[in-house]
Amino acid sequence: MGKWQIPPEGGHMERPTGVYFQTMTMKQIRERLKQCDLIIIPVGSTENHGPNAPTGEDTFLVTRMAEQVALKTGCTVAEPIWYGYHPYHHIGMPGTVPVKDEAFIDYLVSVIAGFWNTGFRKQILLNGHGQEFVIPIAIHKFAKIFQVPAIIINLNWYHAIQDKFKTKEEGGPYETPFIHADEVETSWSLALFPEFMHQEWAVDTEPKGFLPEGHIDKAGNLLHRPIAWYGHVGGGPIEVVAYPEGVVGKATLASAEKAKEGVEALLDYLEKLVRDIMERFPAGKLPPAEMLSQRPKEELEALTKEPLTEGWRNLYTAGNLWG
């Protein structure tokens, strides 16, 4: 067996393995914070991924990644964000549960704030869905409201290892570029949660666009085209009309083996990110507050104390989350 277990032996969301915040008591959480105050927040979606894949695919992708890295590094994982933001062309698709744009952003801000107030002041929002252009808005909104020191990072798994999505023409393992519920995404799902997959029911569709190839990018903007995949309306059809199957591409071409090198590279990177943050800023340490905020020194000292110790002020006294 290599460094990483692919596929994993099931998930940890309901197991007493000390991986998830919500399966620990506050005594256990306080002990964890003394060792590692970094939490990974998987941000997924509930979305139609075709007849062969679970609607929680985007979420399981990032929970399975986060779990393996938490077991290696000792960081904590939050139970995932199951419902996400969706672009216009997703709207109306049965099996897809879009959250109102402003509600999604405010929900993420609330989650970030709650974990910061608990003591997890280093957070990685590990995104598994096509909402990478929205999550940074939530991070910056949190920072604008509270203006406290923190390390809050949005990592999109497909951006961390962009050279692992090449087609065979480019020297990679895939026949087709990454789009949605297709060869690439299904391969990663088969590698990370094969027990939820029914590849015998996989179907293919032909991707459609209204402009010539070369202008608008595909998932993750991995082709580095001039126009981001989310930077248009009208350049391609809406899914509920053009792809009622829930698949945009060739899901039948998928295999776990095609994704294995990419999964290992992603886990290596995520482990490195966690370790680099914790080595630079061990538990209880943060980047210099005076370089990140113009709040008075005494106020920052009170806000960044260990929760419930003498002189501590809770985060919600410093900013109006409900304003």
Secondary structure, 3 states (H helix, E strand, C coil): CCCCCCCCCCCCCCCCCCCEHHHCCHHHHHHHHHHCCEEEEEECCCCCCCCCCCCCHHHHHHHHHHHHHHHHHCCEECCCECCCCCCHHHCCCCCCCCCCHHHHHHHHHHHHHHHHHHCCCEEEEEECCCCCCCHHHHHHHHHHHHCCCCEEEEEEHHHHCHHHHCEHHHCCCECCCCCECCHHHHHHHHHHCHHHCCHHHCCECCCCCCCCCCCECCHHHCCCCCECCCCCCCCCCCHHHHCCCCCECEHHHCCHHHHHHHHHHHHHHHHHHHHHHHHHCCCCCCCCHHHHCCCCHHHHHHHCCCCCCCCCCCHHHCCCCCC
